Amino acid sequence: MAAGVEVRGRLATVYEALEDKDKTEGRGGSISLGYFTEENDAKMAARGKGPMGTDGQVHSYPAIVQDNGNAYILLSNQPVYVAGSYKEGVRARGLAKLDEEERRALGH
């Protein structure tokens, strides 16, 4: 997004859950598991995702969150989707794996 572009939404804190790539020593960097509006949901997503079964990291960022679920992390120009809750995120990822007929059968 270019500087000076108006973004409407509410100011909030978003939380990113991270999973370590190297489960033995934690030296391989990390993978983003998603962004959440609730810190506890991010912690749930990161549970057991660190080295040797420890919890993965959770980072917090100030952001502008829009009603459609998009968020703009301040000091970043990359929009991210923010899950309303951990369960909603898991549900959305599960539904995304289904084809149109399967989603219709489930009423979506």
C-alpha positions as CSV (number, residue, x, y, z in Angstrom):
1,M,0.0,0.0,0.0
2,A,1.4,3.4,-0.9
3,A,2.0,6.1,1.7
4,G,-0.9,8.5,2.1
5,V,-3.6,6.0,1.2
6,E,-6.6,6.1,3.6
7,V,-7.4,2.8,5.4
8,R,-10.6,2.7,7.4
9,G,-10.9,0.4,10.4
10,R,-10.3,0.3,14.1
11,L,-6.9,0.5,15.9
12,A,-6.2,-2.7,17.7
13,T,-3.4,-5.1,18.7
14,V,-3.0,-8.2,16.5
15,Y,-1.0,-11.3,17.6
16,E,1.1,-13.5,15.3
17,A,1.7,-17.1,16.3
18,L,5.0,-18.6,15.1
19,E,6.2,-22.2,14.7
20,D,9.9,-23.0,14.8
21,K,11.2,-24.9,11.7
22,D,13.9,-26.7,13.8
23,K,12.1,-28.6,16.5
24,T,15.4,-29.7,18.1
25,E,17.4,-26.6,18.8
26,G,15.2,-23.8,17.4
27,R,17.9,-22.5,15.0
28,G,16.0,-22.9,11.7
29,G,13.9,-19.8,11.8
30,S,10.1,-19.7,12.1
31,I,6.9,-20.0,10.1
32,S,3.9,-17.7,10.7
33,L,0.8,-19.7,11.8
34,G,-1.5,-16.8,11.5
35,Y,-2.6,-13.5,13.0
36,F,-5.2,-13.2,15.7
37,T,-7.2,-10.5,17.5
38,E,-6.9,-12.3,20.8
39,E,-3.6,-13.1,22.5
40,N,-4.9,-16.4,24.0
41,D,-6.0,-17.6,20.5
42,A,-2.5,-16.9,19.2
43,K,-1.0,-18.8,22.2
44,M,-3.3,-21.8,21.5
45,A,-2.2,-21.9,17.9
46,A,1.5,-21.8,19.0
47,R,1.1,-24.4,21.7
48,G,3.7,-27.1,21.2
49,K,5.1,-25.6,18.1
50,G,8.5,-24.6,19.6
51,P,11.7,-26.6,20.0
52,M,11.4,-29.8,21.9
53,G,7.6,-29.4,22.4
54,T,7.7,-26.0,24.0
55,D,5.3,-23.3,22.9
56,G,6.1,-21.3,19.8
57,Q,6.5,-17.5,20.0
58,V,3.7,-15.0,19.9
59,H,4.4,-11.4,18.7
60,S,2.1,-8.5,19.0
61,Y,1.7,-5.6,16.6
62,P,-0.4,-2.4,16.5
63,A,-2.7,-2.6,13.5
64,I,-5.7,-1.1,11.8
65,V,-8.3,-3.9,11.6
66,Q,-11.1,-3.7,9.1
67,D,-14.6,-5.3,9.3
68,N,-13.7,-7.7,6.4
69,G,-11.0,-9.3,8.5
70,N,-8.1,-7.6,6.8
71,A,-5.6,-5.8,9.0
72,Y,-2.8,-3.4,8.3
73,I,0.1,-3.8,10.7
74,L,1.4,-0.3,11.4
75,L,4.9,0.3,9.9
76,S,4.2,-2.5,7.4
77,N,2.6,-2.2,3.9
78,Q,1.6,-5.8,3.8
79,P,-2.1,-6.6,4.5
80,V,-2.7,-9.7,6.5
81,Y,-5.9,-11.6,7.3
82,V,-6.8,-11.7,11.0
83,A,-8.7,-14.7,12.3
84,G,-11.5,-13.7,14.7
85,S,-10.7,-16.7,16.9
86,Y,-8.6,-19.8,16.8
87,K,-11.6,-22.0,16.1
88,E,-12.7,-19.7,13.3
89,G,-9.3,-19.9,11.8
90,V,-9.2,-23.7,11.9
91,R,-12.7,-23.8,10.5
92,A,-11.9,-21.4,7.6
93,R,-8.7,-23.4,6.7
94,G,-10.7,-26.7,6.8
95,L,-13.5,-25.3,4.6
96,A,-10.8,-23.9,2.1
97,K,-9.7,-27.5,1.5
98,L,-13.2,-28.6,0.3
99,D,-14.5,-28.3,-3.2
100,E,-17.7,-26.4,-4.0
101,E,-19.9,-29.5,-3.8
102,E,-18.6,-30.4,-0.4
103,R,-19.0,-26.9,1.0
104,R,-22.6,-26.8,-0.4
105,A,-23.3,-30.2,1.4
106,L,-22.2,-28.6,4.6
107,G,-24.4,-25.5,4.0
108,H,-21.7,-23.1,3.0
